[in-house]
Amino acid sequence: MKTVLTATALMTALALPAFAEGDAAKGEKEFNKCKACHMIASDSETLVKGGRTGPNLYGVIGRVMGSVEDYKYSDGLKAKAEAGETWTEETLATYVKDPSDFLGSRSKMTFKLRKGGEDVAAYLATFSE
């Protein structure tokens, strides 16, 4: 019995990372909520039209936080940039749930994406190297 419980616990622990992964197709739909402020544009073309209130999210996964040139970031994201922290799918998913909580200070992004953050992060990863 002890072996069965141990094996079950081990299999559950190994499966947890799979639950944390987002679905890029679902994220594409969820990103419609983000387009009011954000676009996705490479140097040569606009891939997803959107607002310019927030920074361009092309290549955000793997980029240093708070590092888009000529964008005025909050003090919290400036501190993250100075520390050299980079966006990962996990950190982005956590950030969009509650940006101010993530930063530990006020964020310019007031929108909170309570569900689907992992999916949006997976979608944005498709525009990153």
C-alpha positions as CSV (number, residue, x, y, z in Angstrom):
1,M,0.0,0.0,0.0
2,K,2.8,2.3,0.9
3,T,4.4,1.7,-2.5
4,V,1.2,2.5,-4.3
5,L,0.8,5.8,-2.4
6,T,4.5,6.7,-3.1
7,A,4.1,5.9,-6.7
8,T,0.9,8.0,-7.0
9,A,2.5,10.9,-5.3
10,L,5.5,10.7,-7.6
11,M,3.4,10.5,-10.7
12,T,1.3,13.5,-9.6
13,A,4.4,15.6,-8.9
14,L,5.9,14.8,-12.3
15,A,2.6,15.8,-14.0
16,L,2.3,19.2,-12.3
17,P,4.5,21.0,-14.8
18,A,2.2,19.9,-17.5
19,F,-0.7,21.6,-15.8
20,A,1.2,24.8,-15.6
21,E,1.9,25.0,-19.3
22,G,-0.3,27.3,-21.4
23,D,-2.2,26.7,-24.6
24,A,-1.1,29.1,-27.3
25,A,-4.4,28.7,-29.3
26,K,-6.4,29.7,-26.2
27,G,-3.9,32.5,-25.5
28,E,-4.5,34.0,-28.9
29,K,-8.2,34.4,-28.0
30,E,-7.4,35.8,-24.5
31,F,-4.9,38.2,-26.0
32,N,-7.9,40.1,-27.5
33,K,-8.2,41.6,-24.0
34,C,-4.7,42.9,-24.2
35,K,-4.9,44.5,-27.6
36,A,-6.5,47.6,-26.2
37,C,-3.0,48.6,-25.0
38,H,-0.5,46.3,-26.6
39,M,0.5,45.3,-30.1
40,I,2.9,42.7,-31.5
41,A,5.2,44.1,-34.2
42,S,8.6,43.0,-35.4
43,D,11.0,45.5,-36.9
44,S,9.5,44.8,-40.4
45,E,5.8,44.2,-39.8
46,T,2.9,44.4,-37.5
47,L,1.8,40.9,-36.6
48,V,-1.1,41.8,-34.2
49,K,-2.6,45.3,-34.4
50,G,-3.3,46.8,-31.0
51,G,-2.8,49.9,-28.9
52,R,0.3,51.7,-28.1
53,T,-0.4,52.6,-24.5
54,G,1.6,49.6,-23.4
55,P,4.9,48.3,-24.8
56,N,5.2,46.2,-27.9
57,L,5.1,42.5,-26.8
58,Y,7.0,41.1,-29.8
59,G,9.8,39.0,-28.3
60,V,8.7,39.6,-24.7
61,I,9.5,36.1,-23.5
62,G,13.3,36.1,-22.9
63,R,13.5,39.9,-22.9
64,V,14.8,41.8,-19.9
65,M,11.8,43.2,-18.0
66,G,11.1,46.9,-18.5
67,S,13.5,47.2,-21.4
68,V,11.5,48.5,-24.4
69,E,13.3,51.6,-25.6
70,D,11.4,54.9,-25.2
71,Y,8.7,53.4,-23.0
72,K,8.2,54.9,-19.6
73,Y,8.0,52.0,-17.1
74,S,6.8,52.1,-13.5
75,D,9.5,52.1,-10.8
76,G,8.9,48.5,-10.1
77,L,9.6,47.4,-13.6
78,K,12.6,49.7,-13.8
79,A,14.0,47.9,-10.7
80,K,13.4,44.6,-12.4
81,A,15.3,45.8,-15.5
82,E,18.2,47.1,-13.3
83,A,18.4,43.6,-11.7
84,G,18.5,42.0,-15.2
85,E,15.3,39.9,-14.6
86,T,13.9,38.5,-17.8
87,W,10.3,37.5,-18.8
88,T,9.6,33.8,-18.8
89,E,6.2,32.3,-19.5
90,E,5.9,31.7,-15.8
91,T,6.8,35.2,-14.7
92,L,4.5,36.8,-17.3
93,A,1.6,34.6,-16.3
94,T,2.1,35.6,-12.7
95,Y,2.4,39.3,-13.6
96,V,-0.8,39.5,-15.6
97,K,-2.8,38.1,-12.7
98,D,-1.9,41.1,-10.5
99,P,0.8,43.4,-11.8
100,S,1.2,45.5,-8.7
101,D,1.4,42.4,-6.5
102,F,4.0,40.9,-8.7
103,L,6.1,44.1,-8.6
104,G,5.5,44.8,-4.9
105,S,4.7,48.3,-6.0
106,R,2.2,50.2,-8.1
107,S,2.1,49.1,-11.8
108,K,1.1,51.2,-14.8
109,M,-0.8,48.1,-16.0
110,T,-4.1,48.2,-14.0
111,F,-5.8,45.3,-15.9
112,K,-5.7,42.0,-14.2
113,L,-6.1,38.8,-16.2
114,R,-7.5,36.4,-13.5
115,K,-7.7,33.4,-15.8
116,G,-5.7,32.4,-18.9
117,G,-2.4,34.0,-18.1
118,E,-0.5,30.8,-18.9
119,D,-2.3,30.7,-22.2
120,V,-1.4,34.3,-23.1
121,A,2.2,33.7,-22.1
122,A,2.3,30.6,-24.3
123,Y,0.9,32.6,-27.2
124,L,3.4,35.4,-26.7
125,A,6.2,32.9,-26.6
126,T,5.3,32.1,-30.3
127,F,6.6,35.6,-31.1
128,S,9.9,35.1,-29.2
129,E,13.1,33.4,-30.2
